Amino acid sequence: MTTPLGHTTGQARPKVVLVTGASSGIGAAVAERLAAEGHHVLAGARRTDRLRTLADRAASSPGSVHPVRLDVTDRADVAAFVAAARERHGRVDAFVANAGVMPLSRLDCLLTDEWDRMIDVNVRGLLHGIAAALPLFTEQRAGHFVTVASVGAHEVVPTAAVYCATKYAAWAITEGLRLESDPAIRVTTVSPGVVASELADTITDPGAAEAMRGYRAHTIDPGAIAGAVSYALAQPPDVDVNEIVVRPARQR
């Protein structure tokens, strides 16, 4: 198998991969890419109609996409998501924590409900995934966590204070997990730049929405991020790709 970076790696068997936020954008691209490579994907999101469409698109792939309704803010829901994968396949090889929201606004707009939503999805949703999958990975003595963070984990821009804070948290939690985990458990953070997706559609503040239109003048396809996830998962067990930053060439 040839990876996006040109290296050849061997896959002993198809992986069982859980992907959150899989109904659109990066999550859908990751699920479709991995199924095309022969892996078995459980695609989780709230919009099950889109998940079914995704599964239909992947029906002719060497692997498979199985749609599962999932709310990452519900700890029990995420635990059931992992349990369903184990029951279906007998194991889980990777958990891709991709679900995220980005309703940007200046702090003085005081859109506190939107702050809470970002914290619940972007931070608590990640922690729920770790809580659900880590015991199984420990039992298996194998597993791979992939967190889709953001370049917002490395910078702060006006209107993005809370969003960037959640992505800093996602980066820190994932790095802490890497440092604490048995070497048999691999941990990767993928930090995308501006990607063509629905993420900006959740912005309700007019000023932030206007600023985002200029910021998103140059985007890359979600498939570029799916390629980064694929690359990390495809490495041999003794290679741990800790972090990948992928952004448009024109984004500085």
C-alpha positions in Angstrom: 0.0 0.0 0.0 1.3 3.5 -0.9 0.6 6.3 1.6 -0.1 9.9 0.6 3.5 10.8 1.4 4.9 8.1 -1.0 6.0 5.5 1.5 4.9 1.9 1.2 3.5 0.2 4.3 1.9 -3.2 4.8 -1.5 -3.7 6.3 -1.8 -7.1 8.1 -5.5 -6.8 8.1 -8.3 -4.2 7.6 -8.7 -1.9 10.6 -11.9 -1.3 12.5 -12.1 2.5 12.8 -14.6 4.7 14.6 -15.1 8.2 13.2 -17.2 10.9 14.9 -18.7 13.9 13.2 -18.9 11.7 10.0 -22.0 13.2 8.4 -20.1 15.9 6.4 -16.7 17.6 5.8 -13.6 16.0 7.2 -15.4 13.2 9.0 -17.2 12.1 5.9 -14.0 12.3 3.8 -12.1 10.2 6.4 -14.8 7.5 6.5 -15.0 7.3 2.8 -11.2 7.3 2.3 -10.7 4.5 4.9 -13.5 2.4 3.5 -11.9 2.8 0.0 -8.7 1.4 1.5 -10.4 -1.7 2.8 -11.1 -0.7 6.4 -14.4 -1.1 8.3 -15.7 2.2 9.5 -18.4 3.0 12.1 -19.5 6.5 11.1 -21.1 8.4 14.0 -23.1 11.6 13.8 -26.5 13.0 14.6 -27.6 13.4 11.0 -28.4 9.8 10.2 -29.8 10.6 6.7 -26.3 11.8 5.7 -24.7 8.8 7.2 -26.9 6.5 5.2 -25.9 8.4 2.0 -22.3 8.0 3.0 -22.7 4.3 3.5 -24.4 4.0 0.1 -21.5 5.8 -1.5 -19.1 3.4 0.1 -21.1 0.3 -0.7 -18.8 -0.7 -3.6 -15.6 -0.1 -1.6 -13.3 -2.9 -0.4 -14.2 -1.9 3.2 -17.4 -0.7 4.7 -19.2 2.2 6.3 -21.7 1.4 9.0 -23.9 4.4 10.1 -24.5 5.0 13.8 -26.5 7.8 15.3 -24.2 9.5 17.8 -24.2 12.6 20.1 -20.7 13.0 21.3 -21.9 15.3 24.2 -23.6 12.2 25.7 -21.1 10.1 27.5 -23.4 7.0 27.4 -23.9 7.4 23.7 -20.2 7.4 23.0 -19.7 4.4 25.2 -22.4 2.6 23.3 -20.8 3.6 20.0 -17.5 1.9 21.0 -19.4 -1.2 22.4 -21.3 -1.5 19.2 -18.1 -1.6 17.2 -16.6 -4.3 19.5 -19.8 -6.4 19.3 -19.8 -6.1 15.5 -16.1 -6.7 14.8 -14.6 -8.1 18.0 -12.2 -5.2 18.4 -11.6 -1.5 17.7 -8.3 -0.5 16.1 -8.7 3.3 15.9 -10.9 6.1 17.2 -10.9 9.3 15.1 -12.3 12.1 17.3 -13.4 14.6 14.6 -16.7 16.1 15.8 -16.5 19.8 16.3 -18.4 23.1 16.0 -17.1 26.6 15.4 -19.7 29.4 16.1 -17.2 32.2 16.3 -17.9 35.6 17.9 -16.2 38.3 19.9 -16.2 37.7 23.6 -18.1 40.9 24.2 -21.0 39.5 22.2 -21.6 37.2 25.2 -23.0 34.4 23.2 -22.6 32.1 26.2 -24.8 29.3 24.9 -22.5 29.0 21.9 -19.4 29.0 24.1 -21.0 26.1 26.1 -21.8 24.2 22.8 -18.1 24.5 21.7 -16.9 23.3 25.1 -19.4 20.4 25.1 -18.6 19.1 21.6 -15.0 20.0 21.1 -13.7 19.2 24.6 -16.2 17.0 26.4 -16.9 15.0 23.2 -13.2 14.2 22.9 -13.0 13.2 26.6 -16.0 11.0 26.2 -14.3 9.2 23.3 -11.1 8.6 25.3 -13.2 7.4 28.3 -15.0 4.9 26.0 -12.1 3.6 24.0 -9.1 3.7 26.3 -10.1 0.8 28.5 -10.6 -1.3 25.4 -7.3 -0.2 23.8 -5.5 -1.0 27.1 -7.2 -4.5 27.2 -6.2 -5.1 23.6 -2.7 -3.7 24.1 -3.2 -2.0 20.8 -5.2 1.0 19.4 -4.8 4.4 17.8 -6.4 7.7 18.9 -6.6 10.4 16.3 -7.8 13.9 17.3 -8.8 16.3 14.6 -7.9 19.6 16.2 -7.1 22.8 14.2 -4.4 25.3 13.5 -6.5 27.2 16.1 -4.7 25.0 18.6 -1.6 27.0 17.9 -2.9 30.5 17.4 -5.6 32.9 18.5 -7.4 35.3 16.2 -10.2 37.8 16.9 -13.6 36.2 17.3 -12.0 32.8 17.9 -11.0 33.0 21.5 -13.3 30.3 22.8 -12.9 28.1 19.7 -9.2 28.3 19.9 -9.3 27.6 23.6 -11.2 24.4 22.9 -8.7 23.4 20.3 -5.8 24.2 22.6 -7.5 21.9 25.1 -8.0 19.2 22.5 -4.3 19.4 21.6 -3.3 19.3 25.3 -5.6 16.4 26.2 -4.3 14.4 23.2 -0.7 15.1 24.0 -1.3 14.2 27.6 -2.9 10.9 26.4 0.2 10.2 24.3 2.6 10.8 27.2 0.6 8.7 29.6 -0.3 5.8 27.3 1.4 2.4 26.9 3.6 2.5 23.7 1.3 0.0 22.2 -1.3 2.7 22.0 -0.5 5.3 19.4 -1.8 8.9 19.5 -2.0 11.4 16.7 -3.2 15.0 16.5 -4.1 16.3 13.0 -4.5 20.1 12.9 -6.2 21.3 9.7 -6.1 24.9 8.4 -8.9 26.2 6.3 -10.9 23.3 4.9 -14.0 23.5 2.7 -16.7 22.4 5.0 -19.9 23.4 6.8 -18.0 24.4 10.0 -18.5 28.1 9.4 -22.2 27.7 8.8 -22.8 27.7 12.6 -21.6 31.3 13.0 -24.5 33.5 14.1 -22.6 36.7 14.8 -22.7 38.9 11.7 -19.2 40.4 12.3 -17.6 37.1 12.8 -19.4 35.7 9.7 -18.1 38.6 7.6 -14.6 38.2 8.8 -14.7 34.4 8.1 -15.7 35.0 4.5 -12.4 36.7 3.9 -10.4 34.2 6.0 -11.9 31.3 4.0 -10.9 32.8 0.6 -8.5 29.9 0.1 -9.5 26.4 1.3 -8.4 22.8 0.7 -10.6 19.8 0.2 -11.5 17.6 3.2 -9.8 14.8 1.3 -6.4 16.3 2.2 -7.1 15.8 5.9 -8.4 12.3 5.2 -5.1 11.6 3.6 -3.2 12.7 6.7 -5.4 10.5 8.9 -4.8 7.6 6.5 -1.1 8.2 6.6 -1.0 8.1 10.4 -3.0 5.0 10.6 -1.0 3.2 8.0 2.3 3.3 9.8 3.7 0.1 11.3 3.1 -0.4 15.0 6.5 0.9 16.1 5.9 4.3 14.3 3.8 6.9 16.1 3.0 10.0 14.1 2.4 12.5 16.9 1.1 15.6 15.0 0.4 16.7 11.4 -0.5 20.3 10.4 -2.2 20.5 7.0 -3.3 23.9 5.6 -3.7 25.6 2.2 -0.4 26.6 0.7 -1.7 30.2 0.6 -2.7 30.3 4.3 0.1 31.9 6.3 
